[in-house]
Amino acid sequence: MLTEERYSIILARLKTFETVKIQELIDATGASESTIRRDLTELEKKKFIKRIHGGARRMERKMDEPGMEEKSVKNLHQKQKIAQEAASLVEEGDCIFIDAGSTTNHMIPFLPDIDMIVVTNGLMHVEALMKKGIRTYLTGGAVKPKTNALIGRGAIDSLNGYRFDKAFMGTNGVHYESGYTTPDPEEAQVKAAAISLAREAFVLADSEKIGDIAFARFGDMGEAALITEKIEENADLYKNQTIVKEVEI
């Protein structure tokens, strides 16, 4: 089978299914495992697919953004482990920013029972923070229903009244050249503002986000440490630019 024919089969399967396993592609094409792996590497270079452990998934369009219900259950175990690691970094007396997002939301149950102040633009975080008895400030801004985030000029203006010891950010994409990205420019502006107001910043991202690029950039790799799973591809290109905390899953 010609290379182009294998490419067509791979892309056709990913048009139907979000992810595909290497063994499925071996069965569909009759090619060897090494050939399929080379095909996936080339298709990833051409930005047609995203390689994942044991297979591949289709690339999201740069403006695509899943809702909170979908995000809250996707890769749940990985997100909880990453969130637990992030929460362990909070120290007595810290003033922290917790960004709106599903992975950052999982931080809250793991936050230590110590004195701290939390500022957030995440509406979904508020109830959990109140239940833990944490002193919480909500930013101003316009409500974005899809992500339950407060965004816009009101959010940025209220953020400018604070200074943070640490900021914990969600993201849609992490790329060694394009940095940290998200589909919505208004959310990107809020994220960038929070990072600029913090002594330390951390981006929480499960492995599916590594290598992805969304529409709006909110920071270079060097502006925030990365908390993630083990990086499978181009690990040195990330680690040369920022601190990478790899969590055992």
TIPAVEX-36866 format. One record per residue (C-alpha): x, y, z. Coordinates in steps of 0.1 Angstrom, whole numbers. Layout:
% residues N
[[X Y Z]];
...
% end
This chain:
% residues 249
[[0 0 0]];
[[13 35 -9]];
[[21 60 18]];
[[-7 83 5]];
[[-32 55 8]];
[[-22 48 44]];
[[-25 85 51]];
[[-60 86 37]];
[[-71 56 58]];
[[-57 72 90]];
[[-73 105 84]];
[[-106 89 74]];
[[-107 70 107]];
[[-100 101 126]];
[[-128 119 108]];
[[-152 93 122]];
[[-136 87 156]];
[[-118 112 178]];
[[-90 88 186]];
[[-75 58 169]];
[[-51 31 183]];
[[-19 20 165]];
[[-31 -16 164]];
[[-64 -5 147]];
[[-43 12 120]];
[[-21 -19 115]];
[[-52 -40 110]];
[[-68 -15 86]];
[[-37 -10 64]];
[[-17 -42 68]];
[[14 -22 75]];
[[40 -28 102]];
[[40 -10 136]];
[[71 9 127]];
[[56 21 94]];
[[24 33 111]];
[[45 51 137]];
[[64 69 110]];
[[31 78 93]];
[[18 93 125]];
[[50 112 130]];
[[48 127 95]];
[[10 135 98]];
[[17 153 131]];
[[44 174 115]];
[[19 184 88]];
[[-6 194 116]];
[[-32 168 105]];
[[-32 148 138]];
[[-19 148 174]];
[[0 118 186]];
[[-10 104 219]];
[[2 74 239]];
[[-6 43 218]];
[[-22 61 189]];
[[-34 94 176]];
[[-63 118 178]];
[[-76 144 154]];
[[-64 180 157]];
[[-89 205 172]];
[[-96 236 153]];
[[-79 266 170]];
[[-113 282 179]];
[[-128 250 192]];
[[-136 250 229]];
[[-154 222 248]];
[[-179 232 275]];
[[-173 227 312]];
[[-195 196 314]];
[[-174 178 288]];
[[-141 191 302]];
[[-149 182 338]];
[[-151 144 330]];
[[-124 141 303]];
[[-91 127 315]];
[[-104 130 351]];
[[-78 108 368]];
[[-49 127 351]];
[[-64 161 360]];
[[-69 151 396]];
[[-33 140 400]];
[[-20 172 383]];
[[-43 193 405]];
[[-31 175 437]];
[[5 184 428]];
[[-4 220 422]];
[[-23 222 455]];
[[8 209 474]];
[[27 240 463]];
[[4 264 483]];
[[20 276 515]];
[[9 292 548]];
[[-2 328 542]];
[[-2 326 504]];
[[-24 349 483]];
[[-32 329 451]];
[[-51 332 419]];
[[-70 301 406]];
[[-80 304 370]];
[[-114 293 357]];
[[-111 257 343]];
[[-118 221 350]];
[[-82 211 361]];
[[-78 241 384]];
[[-112 232 399]];
[[-99 199 409]];
[[-72 217 430]];
[[-97 229 456]];
[[-104 196 475]];
[[-66 192 478]];
[[-58 226 491]];
[[-42 224 526]];
[[-61 235 557]];
[[-38 266 562]];
[[-43 303 561]];
[[-46 316 525]];
[[-65 339 503]];
[[-79 329 469]];
[[-89 352 441]];
[[-106 336 411]];
[[-125 343 380]];
[[-141 308 380]];
[[-177 308 390]];
[[-177 270 394]];
[[-149 273 420]];
[[-168 295 445]];
[[-190 269 462]];
[[-161 245 467]];
[[-139 272 482]];
[[-167 283 505]];
[[-172 248 517]];
[[-135 246 527]];
[[-138 279 545]];
[[-112 296 524]];
[[-113 334 522]];
[[-123 340 486]];
[[-125 370 463]];
[[-143 368 429]];
[[-132 391 401]];
[[-156 413 383]];
[[-162 410 346]];
[[-187 395 321]];
[[-199 359 325]];
[[-189 335 298]];
[[-215 307 301]];
[[-195 280 282]];
[[-166 280 306]];
[[-182 297 337]];
[[-154 323 336]];
[[-155 360 343]];
[[-137 378 314]];
[[-133 412 299]];
[[-123 446 311]];
[[-141 443 344]];
[[-121 411 352]];
[[-88 427 343]];
[[-95 459 362]];
[[-103 440 394]];
[[-72 418 390]];
[[-50 448 389]];
[[-60 456 425]];
[[-42 424 437]];
[[-7 409 438]];
[[-3 371 441]];
[[23 348 455]];
[[12 321 430]];
[[-11 319 401]];
[[-25 285 389]];
[[-37 286 353]];
[[-56 263 329]];
[[-49 261 292]];
[[-61 245 260]];
[[-27 243 243]];
[[10 240 253]];
[[36 242 226]];
[[74 248 229]];
[[73 275 201]];
[[38 290 206]];
[[36 289 244]];
[[4 287 263]];
[[-28 292 243]];
[[-66 293 246]];
[[-94 297 221]];
[[-109 330 235]];
[[-88 362 232]];
[[-107 377 262]];
[[-99 348 284]];
[[-63 350 272]];
[[-61 386 284]];
[[-73 377 319]];
[[-49 348 321]];
[[-20 370 309]];
[[-29 396 335]];
[[-30 371 364]];
[[4 357 354]];
[[20 392 353]];
[[7 399 388]];
[[21 367 404]];
[[56 360 418]];
[[52 325 405]];
[[29 310 379]];
[[20 274 371]];
[[1 261 341]];
[[-18 228 347]];
[[-22 207 316]];
[[-29 170 309]];
[[-10 153 282]];
[[-36 159 255]];
[[-28 196 257]];
[[9 191 250]];
[[17 201 215]];
[[-17 217 208]];
[[-20 253 197]];
[[-52 273 202]];
[[-61 307 188]];
[[-49 332 215]];
[[-16 331 233]];
[[-15 342 270]];
[[21 334 278]];
[[55 322 267]];
[[67 289 281]];
[[92 307 303]];
[[65 328 320]];
[[50 299 339]];
[[61 264 351]];
[[43 235 336]];
[[26 208 357]];
[[17 178 335]];
[[21 141 330]];
[[52 126 314]];
[[59 144 281]];
[[63 118 254]];
[[75 139 225]];
[[101 167 224]];
[[105 167 262]];
[[138 186 261]];
[[123 214 240]];
[[99 221 269]];
[[123 215 297]];
[[149 239 282]];
[[124 267 284]];
[[107 263 317]];
[[104 242 349]];
[[84 210 341]];
[[68 191 370]];
[[59 156 357]];
[[33 139 378]];
[[32 101 381]];
[[-2 89 369]];
% end
